[in-house]
């Protein structure tokens, strides 16, 4: 079999083209992007000129460029869900109160209402619960066992709807730390049940120690994360005015926090904590969005 120089050249050319295609595909695969859903947390009611209706809030967030707004439990749930959908936005998470005791109150309809919200939520959305219990507040061993049964029941109910659940760590509530939220996720042991992390409560309850190590350990369980501008230092003794600031303000390196999350594989939604922020809502949310866009560009280049 005779192979001409032309055949050899064609083979080499084909091999070179294939190599370039493979390299191009690999480059695309390795491309770093900060493409998490970026939404606004809280009702926005603290701002001086906040829109008063779900429709007004949805239109404002659409104009600025956010991906959505957190639901606030039962408050205007259906109105807000519909207003966001009409603007092409999402309700990535819903902040829901969950009370539990040794025995369920037959007049307490919260579990039924939660199930109804689950039915009406979009696939891949997250309900994160802030937990409350008079009986178990100071007995977490027994309390965890009790609440796990309820959380497992709700997780099994949510599974066919594609909705995820987790517990939101909040200072002075039953679950205060990310570690506790993660431990509950391990106990519930359902694929659609995970944990949440909120930067301001992390700084207030746990401080700045080992944050990178905690992120690396907890990311496999995280379904939702909230961020904000904040000050560093003795954060356990700082007030909320210093622990919750517009994104881009404060001495704490929030970009590094976000980068560590993304580098360790976190792909879930990221919310902008707006609790107790004052001033002009358009200016504050626009400034924070500009900072987020800077984060996106910076992450691509690093």
N, C-alpha and C positions, 0 to 999 in steps of 0.2 A: 504494500500500500504506500503510494507516494504522497507526501505532504508538501505542498508548495509553500514558498515564502509568504504568499498572499494569505493562505489558510492560517499560517502561524501568526501573521499580523492581525488577522481578524479575531483569532482566539485570544491574543493578548489584549486587543481592544475591548472585547466582550468582558474579559476578566477584570479589566480596569474599571469598566462601567459598573459591574456588579459590586466591586469593592467600594466605589464611590457611593452607590446606593446604600450599601450596608452601613458605611460610615455616617451617611446622612441620617439614616433611621436611628442609629445609636445616639447621634447628637440630639435628635428630637426627644429620644427617650430620657436622656440625661439632663435635658433642659430644666433648670430650676425655676419654678413658678410659685408665687404666693397666691394661689387661686381659690382659697377657702371662701365660702359664702361669708360676706361681711354685712352684718345687720346691726340694728340699733336695739339696745336693751332698755327696759323700763317704759313707763307710759308717756314720758316726755312732759308730764304735767307741771314739772318744777320750773320750766322756762317761763320767762315773762310773757312771751308772745306765742306760746305753743298753740297749734291748732286744737280745737276743742272736740272735733269729731274724728272718727276713724277715717272717713274719706279725706279730710284735710291732712291728717297725718300721712296717709299713704301717698297723696299727691306731693307733699313736701319731700318725703324720702326719695320718691322717684326722681324729682327734679335735681336733687343733690347727687344721686347716684348710688344709694345704698341698695342692697339686695332684698331687704325686708325689715320687719319689725317683730320684736318679741311679743307673744301674747301674754296677757296678764290674768291667767286663770279664767274665771267665768266672766270677767268684766268685758263687755262688748265683744265676746269671742266671735260670734257669727258675723256681726257687722264688720269687725276688723278683718276677719278672714276674707270676706267678700270684697271689701275695699282694696285690700292688698292685691287680690287676684285681678281685679279690674285694672290695676296699674302694672300688671305683670310682675308683681313682687310676691314674696313668700312670707309665711310665718314659720321660720325655721325651728323655733323653740317656743314652748309655752310654759310659763312660770306658775305652777299650781300648788296650792296648799294641800297637804295631806296630814290629817290628824289620825292618830291611832292610840288605842288603849287596850286593856286586857280583853274587854268584850266590846263588840261593835254596838253602837247605839242604833236600835231599830229605826229611829227617826232621822238618823244621819244619812242623807241621800248623796253624800259627796262621791262615794265610789260609783254610784250610778251615773252621776253627772260627768265624772272623769271618763267613764266608758263611752258616754255619748260624745265627748270631745274627741276621744280616740277615733271613733267611727268617722268623725267629720274632719279629721286632720289629714294632711297630705302625706303620701308615702315619704319615708326617710326624715320626716319631721321628728322633733324630740320634745317629750314632756319631761321637764325636770321638776321634781317635787321638793318643796321646802317642808321638812318634817316637824311635827309638833306632837308632844305627848306629856300630859301631866304625870302620869303614873311612871313612865320610864325615863324621864329626863335625866335622872341621876343613876340609872341602872341600865347601862348600854348593853350589857351581856344579854339580859332578859329582853330588853327592848329590841335589839337587833333580831333576835329569834322571832319575836312577835311581828315586827314590821316586814320581815322577809317573806312571811306567808302572804301578806297582802300584796307586796311588790311582785311576787312570783305570779300571783293570780292575775294582776293587771298586765304583767308582761305576756302571759299566755293569751290573754284576751287581745292584746295589741298586735301580736305576731302576724295574724292573717291580714292585718291592715297595713303592714310595713312600717309601723310607728315604733320609735325607740323611746325607752324610758331610762331615767337615772335620778339620783338625788343630788340636790344643789347644796353645797356646803355654805353655811351662813352663820356668822358669829351669833352666839347666844341661842341658836335653834338646836334641835336634837342632833343634827349632823353639822359639825362646825369645820371639819377638815377634809381635804381631798383624800387623805388616807382612809378616813372613815367611809367616805363615799365609795372608794374603790373596794374596801372590805365588804360593803353591802353588795356590790356587784359580784364579788366572788361567791357570796352566800346565795344570792338569787340564782346565779348560774344559768342565765338565759342569754342567747346570742343577741337578742334585741334589748338587753339591759346592760347599762354601763355606768359611767361616773361623769361628774362635771367638775370644772375648775373655774374659779372666779378670782382674778388677780387681786382685787382690793381686799377680799376676805382672806385670801392666802397671806397677804402682807400683814393684815391686822391680827390674825390668829396665830400664824406660824412664823412670821418674819421672813427674812431674805435668805436664811441658811439653806444650803443645798437645793436651791431651786432647780438648777440644771439636772441634778441627780433625780429629783422628784419627777420632773417632766419625763425624763427617760424611762423611769419606772412606771409612771401612770399613763403615758400616752396610749398603750394598747387598750385601755379601758375607757378612754375619754370619748364622750359623744358631744360635748359642748364646752366651750371656753369663752370667758368674758375678759376683756382687757380695758385699760384706760391709761391715761397719764397719771403718774403718781410720784411722790418723793421717796427717796431712799433714806437709809439711816435706821433709827430705832422705830421701825414701822408699827410695832405693836402698840406704841404709845402715841401714834399720830392720829389726828382727827380725820373725819371723812373728807373735809375740804382739801386735805393734802394727799389722801389716798385715792380720791376720785377726782381727776382733772380731765380736761379735754385731751385727746390723743396728741402727743407732741409736746405737752407741757410736763413739768416736774423733772426731778433729777434721776428717777429710776429709769433704767434702760429697757423700756417696753419693747423696742425693736428686737433686742437680744432675746427677750422672753418669747416673742413670736417666732423668731428664727429658730430657737431651740425646739419649739413645738413642731415646726415644719420639718426641720432636719431629722427629727426623731419619728417622722411619719404621720403626724396629725393632719388629717384631711377634712375634719368636720367643720361645722360653722363656728365663726368667731364673732362675738357680739361686742359692741361698744357700750360700756357701762355709763349710764347717764344719770344715775340716782343723785338727786339733790343739786344738779348743775343749774346755774342761774344764767341770767343775761339773755342775749338775743339768740334764739334757737337756730336761725339760719346761719348766722356767723359761726356759732360753735360747732354745729354739725358739718358745715362746709370745711372749716379748719381741720377737723378731725379726719374728714374724708381725704383732704389734701395730704395729710400725714400718712394715711394708709396707702395712698398711691405712691408716695415716696418710699414706703416700706416695700411695695411691690417691685419698683424699679431697682432699689438697692439689693433686694434679694436675688434678682436676676443676674446682677453683675458680680456677686460674691462667689 
